[in-house]
Amino acid sequence: MHADIHLQLHALNAAALQRQASAAARASAAASVVSGTAGPAARAAGSVRVRVGWRLVELGLRLATPADRPVTLVA
């Protein structure tokens, strides 16, 4: 496949994915407005996101701290 065709197909697929993502975001926002809450799935995703974020912070601190100084995180 020529590079030009590959780039055009990629652009078309990317645009389709963008449309799907924006439609899903609008539907999710509309559902949370109607129900008045974000819903358990959104809360669970946020909780996982927070835990992963803190794990990444801990990993970064461990990588940045010399081996002779232990890292202690207090929550």
C-alpha positions as CSV (number, residue, x, y, z in Angstrom):
1,M,0.0,0.0,0.0
2,H,1.4,3.4,-0.9
3,A,2.1,5.8,2.0
4,D,-0.4,8.4,0.7
5,I,-3.3,5.9,0.7
6,H,-2.2,4.7,4.2
7,L,-2.2,8.2,5.5
8,Q,-5.7,8.9,4.0
9,L,-7.1,5.7,5.5
10,H,-5.6,6.6,8.9
11,A,-7.1,10.1,8.7
12,L,-10.5,8.6,7.9
13,N,-10.3,6.1,10.7
14,A,-9.1,8.7,13.2
15,A,-12.0,11.0,12.2
16,A,-14.5,8.2,12.7
17,L,-13.1,7.4,16.1
18,Q,-13.3,11.0,17.1
19,R,-16.9,11.2,16.1
20,Q,-17.7,8.0,18.1
21,A,-15.8,9.3,21.1
22,S,-17.6,12.7,21.1
23,A,-21.0,11.0,20.6
24,A,-20.3,8.7,23.6
25,A,-19.1,11.6,25.7
26,R,-22.3,13.6,24.9
27,A,-24.5,10.5,25.7
28,S,-22.7,10.0,29.0
29,A,-23.0,13.7,29.9
30,A,-26.7,13.7,29.0
31,A,-27.3,10.5,31.1
32,S,-25.6,12.0,34.1
33,V,-27.6,15.3,33.8
34,V,-30.8,13.4,33.6
35,S,-30.1,11.1,36.5
36,G,-28.5,13.8,38.6
37,T,-25.4,11.7,39.4
38,A,-22.4,10.4,37.5
39,G,-23.4,6.7,38.1
40,P,-21.5,3.8,39.7
41,A,-19.4,3.0,36.6
42,A,-18.1,6.6,36.4
43,R,-17.3,6.6,40.1
44,A,-15.5,3.2,39.8
45,A,-13.5,4.5,36.8
46,G,-12.5,7.6,38.8
47,S,-11.5,5.5,41.8
48,V,-9.3,3.3,39.6
49,R,-7.8,6.3,38.0
50,V,-6.9,7.8,41.3
51,R,-5.3,4.6,42.6
52,V,-3.3,4.2,39.4
53,G,-2.2,7.8,39.6
54,W,-1.0,7.4,43.2
55,R,0.9,4.2,42.2
56,L,2.6,6.1,39.4
57,V,3.6,8.9,41.9
58,E,5.0,6.3,44.2
59,L,6.9,4.6,41.4
60,G,8.3,8.0,40.3
61,L,9.4,8.8,43.9
62,R,11.1,5.4,44.1
63,L,13.0,6.0,40.9
64,A,14.0,9.5,41.9
65,T,15.1,8.7,45.4
66,P,18.5,7.2,46.1
67,A,18.6,3.6,47.3
68,D,19.8,4.4,50.8
69,R,16.8,6.6,51.5
70,P,13.5,4.7,51.8
71,V,10.3,6.3,50.5
72,T,7.4,6.6,52.9
73,L,4.0,7.7,51.6
74,V,1.4,8.8,54.2
75,A,-2.2,8.9,52.9
